[in-house]
């Protein structure tokens, strides 16, 4: 058996976690809204048509913020269509996903759902086909108390108190030529700057997210970040990152190494942000909002067929990836990567939340809701990953893959909650062939004792869950033992591990 060593000490602090890194995303796309969070007539739905079983699963995940309403959808979003009496709302063609949007769920309904789910809203404005005035009108509608055209419009719609939405995205993926109203970096920079200035005049308390590159492989990365932030630096608080991964080559070893690419992406964006700060002799950091991340590739062929050959459906089954065990391991690795950058990554959104590349699925035609494999590492991180991130010092065996060199077998991070006197170690053994014995030096926290070692593991990398059967689920083991301030843990090959410790008084 291979061996690895790690040291964890409370003096090695990275940052306190902003709970919003455990955010998610609901877009008007596929069955995310209709048949996902909203299904009137279903016996599992409440009086307002919201799926109670879905809300329960979202609460299980403890999702603190949800990005809405898109995504690519937002670049054609006419927000006025989504408010007021439902019977008067028009149906519209959604050009982003070649679907039919019936506008039964809009801003006010989604705000009610978010409250039921114990979550806040991260609202996106349309800077694709619309602009400054419409963004300001929407902000006034949502956040101004009353006495103006759009705040009084909200009140007339039965919403007396403002929504007080505090996080706003200035468009979506505006560097992508697939985006309605795609912009050059200078066009977007100027528009985002002027929109941000105007929005902060209406509500100075809001936080704004400037569009970063749509992914690491965009030809304008990282010139896009440097150029657009040169315009928006004084007015925005975050820049966005988006990245999806897939195992199209069926190479599990290389698939697990993709979290290293995510780490490099984050470091590169931080460097671009800090370059703009230095150039402007600025005092504030631009932090990161990794507001789209996940595994996405399983459903690509079906999605292309639906949008090309069967367009203009209401809530077509788009992006319904059914996740495997190996997908769950990579999601765990990506969560560890986000936590390691807690000093600059302050928000993140698993994209998405229900039915669309999601941890929560609902059966069609009114069936039950169920947990995908990726539900569990996200739930563990969100539940146990609240506190101060500690930088582990790891000495791990390494291996090479087809596209990556010196890939560490062990990836790990620790989160310490001093108020609750708890320590949680998240660890992945990404060696797919061998178990590893990990010895963790905890002499700086010698009085802590092991309370649980939770694992997610499976012999079949392609094992999936379904509404009928949950093949991949966590279990509690006794694979971690403490002795004189050192903890010895057995990490099975290709496994996600959550080790919890508590101060022994």
C-alpha positions as CSV (number, residue, x, y, z in Angstrom):
1,X,0.0,0.0,0.0
2,X,1.2,3.5,-0.8
3,X,1.7,6.1,1.9
4,X,1.0,9.8,2.1
5,X,1.6,12.4,4.8
6,X,-0.2,15.6,5.7
7,X,0.1,18.3,8.4
8,X,-2.8,20.4,9.5
9,X,-2.3,23.3,12.0
10,X,-4.7,26.1,13.0
11,X,-1.9,28.7,12.3
12,X,-2.0,27.8,8.6
13,X,-5.1,29.8,7.8
14,X,-6.2,30.5,4.2
15,X,-9.5,32.4,4.9
16,X,-12.9,32.0,6.4
17,X,-15.2,30.4,3.9
18,X,-17.9,32.6,2.5
19,X,-20.9,30.3,2.6
20,X,-21.9,31.5,-0.8
21,X,-19.3,29.3,-2.4
22,X,-21.9,26.6,-1.9
23,X,-24.4,28.3,-4.1
24,X,-26.2,26.9,-7.1
25,X,-28.1,28.0,-10.2
26,X,-31.7,27.8,-11.6
27,X,-32.1,28.9,-15.2
28,X,-35.2,29.0,-17.3
29,X,-33.8,26.0,-19.2
30,X,-35.2,22.5,-19.8
31,X,-37.1,21.1,-16.8
32,X,-35.3,23.2,-14.2
33,X,-38.3,25.5,-13.5
34,X,-41.3,23.8,-15.0
35,X,-41.5,20.1,-13.8
36,X,-38.5,20.9,-11.5
37,X,-39.1,23.4,-8.8
38,X,-42.7,24.1,-10.0
39,X,-45.3,21.6,-10.8
40,X,-48.9,22.6,-9.9
41,X,-51.3,19.7,-9.6
42,X,-48.6,17.3,-8.4
43,X,-49.6,15.9,-5.0
44,X,-46.1,16.6,-3.8
45,X,-46.5,20.3,-4.6
46,X,-47.6,23.0,-2.1
47,X,-50.5,25.4,-2.5
48,X,-48.4,27.6,-4.8
49,X,-47.3,24.8,-7.1
50,X,-43.8,24.4,-5.7
51,X,-42.5,20.9,-5.3
52,X,-42.1,20.3,-1.6
53,X,-39.9,17.3,-2.0
54,X,-37.5,19.3,-4.2
55,X,-37.4,22.1,-1.6
56,X,-36.6,19.5,1.1
57,X,-33.7,18.2,-1.0
58,X,-32.4,21.7,-1.6
59,X,-32.6,22.4,2.1
60,X,-30.6,19.2,2.6
61,X,-27.9,20.7,0.5
62,X,-28.0,24.0,2.5
63,X,-27.8,26.2,-0.6
64,X,-27.3,29.8,0.5
65,X,-27.7,31.6,-2.8
66,X,-29.1,30.7,-6.2
67,X,-28.3,32.4,-9.5
68,X,-31.3,33.3,-11.6
69,X,-32.8,33.4,-14.4
70,X,-29.7,32.5,-16.5
71,X,-27.4,31.7,-18.0
72,X,-27.8,32.1,-21.7
73,X,-31.5,32.6,-21.2
74,X,-30.9,36.0,-19.6
75,X,-29.5,37.6,-22.8
76,X,-33.1,37.5,-24.2
77,X,-35.0,38.0,-21.0
78,X,-37.7,40.6,-21.0
79,X,-38.2,40.9,-17.2
80,X,-41.5,42.8,-17.5
81,X,-43.0,39.7,-19.1
82,X,-42.4,37.7,-15.9
83,X,-44.3,39.9,-13.5
84,X,-47.9,40.9,-13.0
85,X,-51.0,38.7,-13.4
86,X,-50.0,35.3,-14.8
87,X,-53.0,35.3,-17.2
88,X,-51.7,38.5,-18.8
89,X,-48.1,37.3,-19.3
90,X,-47.0,36.6,-22.9
91,X,-45.4,33.4,-24.2
92,X,-42.0,34.1,-25.8
93,X,-39.5,32.2,-27.9
94,X,-36.4,31.5,-25.9
95,X,-33.7,31.8,-28.6
96,X,-30.9,30.6,-26.3
97,X,-32.3,27.1,-25.9
98,X,-34.9,27.1,-28.7
99,X,-37.7,26.5,-26.3
100,X,-41.0,28.2,-25.5
101,X,-41.1,30.3,-22.3
102,X,-44.6,30.6,-20.8
103,X,-43.6,33.0,-18.0
104,X,-45.8,31.3,-15.4
105,X,-42.8,31.6,-13.0
106,X,-41.1,35.0,-12.8
107,X,-39.2,37.2,-10.4
108,X,-41.8,37.4,-7.7
109,X,-42.6,33.7,-7.8
110,X,-38.9,32.7,-7.8
111,X,-38.4,35.0,-4.8
112,X,-41.1,33.1,-2.9
113,X,-39.5,29.8,-3.8
114,X,-36.0,31.0,-2.7
115,X,-37.5,32.0,0.7
116,X,-39.1,28.6,1.0
117,X,-35.7,27.0,0.2
118,X,-33.8,29.2,2.7
119,X,-31.8,30.8,0.0
120,X,-31.0,34.2,-1.4
121,X,-31.1,35.3,-5.1
122,X,-28.2,36.2,-7.3
123,X,-30.0,38.1,-10.1
124,X,-28.6,38.5,-13.6
125,X,-29.5,41.4,-15.9
126,X,-29.8,41.3,-19.6
127,X,-26.9,43.1,-21.2
128,X,-27.2,41.1,-24.4
129,X,-30.3,42.4,-26.1
130,X,-31.1,45.1,-23.6
131,X,-29.0,47.5,-21.5
132,X,-28.6,50.2,-18.8
133,X,-32.2,51.4,-18.6
134,X,-33.7,48.0,-18.3
135,X,-31.2,46.9,-15.7
136,X,-32.0,50.0,-13.6
137,X,-35.7,49.4,-14.0
138,X,-35.4,45.8,-12.8
139,X,-33.3,46.9,-9.8
140,X,-35.8,49.6,-8.9
141,X,-38.6,47.0,-9.2
142,X,-36.8,44.6,-6.9
143,X,-35.2,46.7,-4.3
144,X,-36.7,50.2,-4.1
145,X,-39.2,50.5,-1.2
146,X,-41.9,52.5,-3.1
147,X,-43.1,55.8,-4.5
148,X,-41.6,55.3,-8.0
149,X,-42.9,53.8,-11.2
150,X,-41.3,50.4,-11.0
151,X,-41.4,50.0,-7.2
152,X,-45.1,50.9,-7.3
153,X,-45.5,48.4,-10.1
154,X,-44.1,45.7,-7.8
155,X,-46.5,46.8,-5.0
156,X,-49.4,46.7,-7.4
157,X,-48.4,43.1,-8.2
158,X,-49.0,42.2,-4.5
159,X,-45.3,42.4,-3.3
160,X,-45.3,45.3,-0.8
161,X,-41.8,44.8,0.6
162,X,-38.8,45.0,-1.7
163,X,-36.9,41.8,-2.4
164,X,-33.6,43.4,-1.5
165,X,-31.5,41.3,-3.8
166,X,-27.9,42.0,-3.0
167,X,-25.9,40.3,-5.7
168,X,-26.3,41.2,-9.4
169,X,-24.6,39.7,-12.5
170,X,-23.9,42.1,-15.3
171,X,-24.9,39.8,-18.1
172,X,-23.7,36.3,-18.9
173,X,-20.8,35.0,-21.0
174,X,-20.7,38.1,-23.1
175,X,-17.5,37.0,-24.8
176,X,-19.2,34.0,-26.4
177,X,-20.4,34.2,-30.0
178,X,-23.3,31.8,-29.0
179,X,-24.6,34.6,-26.7
180,X,-27.5,36.8,-27.9
181,X,-25.9,40.3,-28.1
182,X,-22.4,39.0,-27.9
183,X,-19.9,41.9,-27.3
184,X,-16.3,42.6,-27.9
185,X,-14.3,43.1,-24.7
186,X,-14.3,46.9,-25.2
187,X,-18.1,47.0,-26.0
188,X,-18.8,44.9,-22.9
189,X,-16.4,46.8,-20.7
190,X,-18.0,50.2,-21.5
191,X,-21.6,48.8,-21.2
192,X,-20.9,47.0,-17.9
193,X,-19.1,50.1,-16.5
194,X,-22.0,52.4,-17.2
195,X,-24.6,49.9,-16.0
196,X,-22.7,49.3,-12.8
197,X,-22.4,53.1,-12.1
198,X,-26.2,53.6,-12.6
199,X,-27.2,50.6,-10.6
200,X,-25.1,51.6,-7.6
201,X,-26.7,55.0,-7.7
202,X,-30.1,53.3,-7.2
203,X,-28.8,50.9,-4.4
204,X,-25.2,51.4,-3.2
205,X,-25.5,48.3,-1.0
206,X,-25.6,45.8,-3.9
207,X,-22.6,43.7,-5.0
208,X,-21.9,43.4,-8.8
209,X,-20.3,40.6,-10.8
210,X,-18.6,41.5,-14.0
211,X,-18.5,38.8,-16.8
212,X,-15.3,37.0,-17.1
213,X,-14.3,34.6,-19.8
214,X,-16.8,31.8,-20.6
215,X,-14.2,29.2,-20.0
216,X,-10.4,28.8,-19.9
217,X,-10.2,27.9,-23.6
218,X,-11.7,31.1,-24.9
219,X,-9.3,32.7,-27.4
220,X,-9.5,36.1,-25.6
221,X,-8.7,34.7,-22.1
222,X,-7.2,36.4,-20.0
223,X,-7.1,39.6,-22.2
224,X,-10.9,39.7,-21.7
225,X,-10.5,39.9,-17.9
226,X,-7.7,42.5,-18.1
227,X,-9.6,44.7,-20.6
228,X,-13.1,44.6,-19.2
229,X,-11.9,45.1,-15.6
230,X,-10.0,48.1,-16.7
231,X,-13.4,49.6,-17.3
232,X,-15.3,48.2,-14.4
233,X,-12.7,48.0,-11.6
234,X,-14.1,51.0,-9.6
235,X,-17.7,49.7,-9.7
236,X,-17.7,45.9,-9.5
237,X,-16.9,43.5,-6.7
238,X,-16.4,40.2,-8.5
239,X,-15.5,38.7,-11.8
240,X,-17.2,35.5,-13.0
241,X,-15.6,32.2,-14.0
242,X,-17.4,29.4,-15.8
243,X,-16.0,25.9,-16.4
244,X,-17.4,22.5,-17.2
245,X,-15.6,19.2,-17.5
246,X,-16.4,15.8,-19.1
247,X,-14.9,12.4,-19.6
248,X,-15.5,12.1,-23.4
249,X,-12.4,9.9,-23.8
250,X,-13.4,7.5,-21.1
251,X,-10.1,8.1,-19.3
252,X,-10.8,8.2,-15.6
253,X,-7.3,8.9,-14.5
254,X,-7.1,12.0,-16.7
255,X,-10.6,13.0,-15.8
256,X,-9.7,13.2,-12.1
257,X,-6.7,15.4,-13.0
258,X,-9.0,18.1,-14.4
259,X,-9.3,19.7,-11.0
260,X,-5.7,20.8,-11.5
261,X,-6.8,22.7,-14.6
262,X,-9.5,24.3,-12.5
263,X,-6.9,25.4,-9.9
264,X,-4.7,26.9,-12.7
265,X,-7.8,28.7,-14.1
266,X,-8.5,30.3,-10.7
267,X,-4.9,31.3,-10.2
268,X,-4.8,32.9,-13.7
269,X,-7.9,35.0,-13.1
270,X,-6.6,36.2,-9.8
271,X,-3.4,37.3,-11.6
272,X,-5.5,39.2,-14.1
273,X,-7.5,40.9,-11.4
274,X,-4.4,41.8,-9.5
275,X,-2.8,43.2,-12.7
276,X,-5.7,45.6,-13.1
277,X,-5.5,46.5,-9.4
278,X,-1.8,47.3,-9.8
279,X,-2.3,49.2,-13.0
280,X,-4.9,51.4,-11.3
281,X,-3.0,51.7,-8.1
282,X,-6.1,50.3,-6.6
283,X,-6.8,49.4,-2.9
284,X,-9.5,46.8,-3.3
285,X,-9.3,43.2,-4.5
286,X,-11.6,42.0,-7.2
287,X,-12.8,38.7,-5.9
288,X,-14.0,35.7,-7.8
289,X,-17.5,34.4,-8.4
290,X,-17.2,30.9,-9.9
291,X,-20.9,31.0,-10.8
292,X,-21.0,28.1,-13.2
293,X,-19.1,24.8,-12.6
294,X,-19.9,21.1,-12.9
295,X,-19.5,18.0,-15.0
296,X,-21.4,18.3,-18.3
297,X,-21.1,16.1,-21.3
298,X,-23.4,13.1,-21.0
299,X,-26.4,14.6,-22.7
300,X,-24.8,16.6,-25.5
301,X,-26.1,14.5,-28.4
302,X,-29.7,14.4,-27.1
303,X,-29.6,18.2,-26.5
304,X,-28.5,18.9,-30.0
305,X,-31.2,16.7,-31.4
306,X,-34.0,18.4,-29.4
307,X,-32.9,21.9,-30.2
308,X,-32.3,21.2,-33.9
309,X,-35.1,18.8,-34.7
310,X,-37.8,19.4,-32.0
311,X,-37.6,23.2,-31.1
312,X,-40.1,25.4,-29.3
313,X,-41.3,23.0,-26.7
314,X,-42.2,24.0,-23.2
315,X,-39.7,22.6,-20.7
316,X,-38.0,20.0,-23.0
317,X,-35.7,17.5,-21.3
318,X,-32.5,19.4,-22.0
319,X,-29.1,18.9,-20.3
320,X,-30.4,16.0,-18.2
321,X,-27.0,14.4,-17.5
322,X,-27.3,11.2,-15.4
323,X,-24.1,11.3,-13.3
324,X,-21.8,8.5,-12.5
325,X,-19.7,7.7,-9.5
326,X,-16.6,9.1,-11.1
327,X,-18.5,12.3,-11.8
328,X,-19.1,12.6,-8.0
329,X,-15.4,12.2,-7.3
330,X,-14.5,15.0,-9.7
331,X,-17.2,17.2,-8.2
332,X,-15.6,16.5,-4.8
333,X,-12.2,17.5,-6.2
334,X,-13.6,20.7,-7.6
335,X,-15.1,21.5,-4.2
336,X,-11.7,21.0,-2.6
337,X,-10.2,23.4,-5.2
338,X,-12.8,26.1,-4.4
339,X,-12.2,25.8,-0.7
340,X,-8.4,26.1,-1.2
341,X,-9.0,29.5,-2.8
342,X,-11.4,30.7,-0.2
343,X,-9.4,33.9,0.2
344,X,-10.5,35.1,-3.3
345,X,-13.3,32.8,-4.4
346,X,-16.2,34.2,-2.4
347,X,-19.1,32.9,-4.4
348,X,-19.6,29.8,-6.6
349,X,-22.7,28.1,-8.2
350,X,-22.9,24.5,-8.9
351,X,-24.7,24.6,-12.3
352,X,-27.4,23.7,-12.0
353,X,-29.7,22.6,-9.2
354,X,-32.7,20.7,-10.5
355,X,-33.0,18.4,-13.5
356,X,-30.5,20.4,-15.7
357,X,-27.0,19.1,-15.0
358,X,-28.2,18.9,-11.5
359,X,-27.7,17.1,-8.2
360,X,-31.5,16.8,-7.8
361,X,-33.7,15.1,-10.4
362,X,-37.5,14.7,-10.7
363,X,-39.1,12.0,-12.7
364,X,-41.2,13.1,-15.6
365,X,-45.0,13.0,-15.5
366,X,-45.2,13.9,-11.8
367,X,-42.9,11.2,-10.3
368,X,-40.6,11.4,-7.3
369,X,-37.5,13.5,-6.8
370,X,-34.2,11.8,-6.2
371,X,-30.5,12.4,-5.5
372,X,-27.8,12.1,-8.2
373,X,-24.3,10.8,-7.3
374,X,-23.0,14.4,-7.2
375,X,-25.5,15.3,-4.6
376,X,-23.4,13.9,-1.8
377,X,-20.0,15.6,-2.1
378,X,-21.8,18.9,-2.5
379,X,-24.0,18.2,0.5
380,X,-20.9,17.2,2.6
381,X,-19.0,20.3,1.6
382,X,-21.9,22.6,2.2
383,X,-22.8,21.1,5.6
384,X,-19.3,20.5,7.0
385,X,-17.2,23.1,5.1
386,X,-18.3,26.2,7.1
387,X,-15.5,27.9,9.0
388,X,-11.8,28.7,8.4
389,X,-10.0,26.9,5.6
390,X,-6.6,25.6,6.8
391,X,-3.8,25.0,4.3
392,X,-2.7,21.4,4.4
393,X,0.9,20.5,3.8
394,X,0.7,17.3,1.8
395,X,3.5,14.9,0.7
396,X,1.7,12.6,-1.7
397,X,2.8,10.0,-4.3
398,X,2.3,11.3,-7.8
399,X,1.4,9.8,-11.2
400,X,1.1,10.9,-14.8
401,X,-1.9,10.8,-17.0
402,X,-2.4,11.2,-20.8
403,X,-2.6,15.0,-20.5
404,X,-1.3,15.8,-17.0
405,X,2.0,15.3,-15.3
406,X,2.8,14.9,-11.5
407,X,-0.8,14.4,-10.5
408,X,-0.9,14.0,-6.7
409,X,-2.7,10.9,-5.6
410,X,-4.1,12.7,-2.6
411,X,-6.0,16.0,-2.7
412,X,-7.2,17.4,0.6
413,X,-8.3,20.5,2.5
414,X,-9.4,21.1,6.1
415,X,-12.1,23.4,7.5
416,X,-11.9,24.4,11.1
417,X,-14.9,25.8,12.9
418,X,-13.5,27.2,16.2
419,X,-16.9,28.2,17.5
420,X,-18.3,24.7,17.3
421,X,-14.8,23.2,18.1
422,X,-15.0,21.0,15.0
423,X,-12.5,20.2,12.3
424,X,-13.4,18.5,9.0
425,X,-10.9,17.1,6.5
426,X,-12.0,16.5,3.0
427,X,-9.8,14.1,1.0
428,X,-9.9,12.4,-2.4
429,X,-7.7,9.5,-3.4
430,X,-7.5,10.0,-7.1
431,X,-5.3,7.0,-7.7
432,X,-7.7,4.6,-9.4
433,X,-5.6,1.5,-8.8
434,X,-4.3,1.6,-5.2
435,X,-5.5,2.3,-1.7
436,X,-3.4,4.8,0.3
437,X,-2.6,5.2,3.9
438,X,-2.7,8.8,4.9
439,X,-1.0,9.9,8.1
440,X,-2.1,13.4,9.2
441,X,0.0,15.3,11.8
442,X,-2.6,17.0,14.0
443,X,-0.3,17.8,17.0
444,X,-1.3,21.4,16.6
445,X,-4.8,20.2,17.4
446,X,-3.9,17.3,19.5
447,X,-7.1,17.4,21.7
448,X,-9.3,16.8,18.7
449,X,-10.7,13.2,18.3
450,X,-12.2,11.5,15.3
451,X,-16.0,11.5,15.3
452,X,-16.7,10.0,11.8
453,X,-15.1,9.0,8.6
454,X,-17.6,9.2,5.8
455,X,-16.8,7.7,2.4
456,X,-18.3,7.7,-1.1
457,X,-16.9,4.8,-3.1
458,X,-17.9,2.2,-5.7
459,X,-16.1,-0.5,-7.7
460,X,-17.9,0.6,-10.8
461,X,-16.8,4.0,-12.0
462,X,-20.0,4.3,-14.2
463,X,-22.4,3.4,-11.4
464,X,-25.4,5.8,-11.4
465,X,-28.4,6.5,-9.2
466,X,-32.0,6.6,-10.3
467,X,-35.4,7.2,-8.9
468,X,-35.7,3.5,-8.4
469,X,-32.4,2.8,-6.8
470,X,-29.6,4.7,-5.1
471,X,-26.5,2.7,-6.1
472,X,-24.0,5.4,-5.0
473,X,-24.5,6.7,-1.4
474,X,-22.2,7.6,1.5
475,X,-21.5,5.3,4.4
476,X,-19.7,5.8,7.7
477,X,-16.6,3.7,8.3
478,X,-14.0,3.3,11.0
479,X,-10.9,3.9,8.8
480,X,-9.4,6.8,10.8
481,X,-7.7,6.3,14.1
482,X,-6.0,9.0,16.3
483,X,-2.8,8.2,18.3
484,X,-0.7,10.9,20.1
485,X,-1.8,13.7,17.8
486,X,-1.4,11.7,14.6
487,X,-4.3,10.3,12.6
488,X,-4.0,7.3,10.3
489,X,-6.6,7.0,7.6
490,X,-7.2,4.4,5.0
491,X,-8.3,6.1,1.7
492,X,-9.6,3.5,-0.7
493,X,-8.8,3.9,-4.4
494,X,-10.9,6.5,-6.2
495,X,-12.8,7.6,-3.1
496,X,-14.3,10.8,-1.6
497,X,-13.6,11.0,2.2
498,X,-15.0,13.3,4.9
499,X,-13.3,12.9,8.3
500,X,-14.9,14.9,11.1
501,X,-13.2,15.6,14.4
502,X,-14.3,17.3,17.6
503,X,-12.4,18.9,20.5
504,X,-12.3,16.4,23.4
505,X,-12.9,18.4,26.5
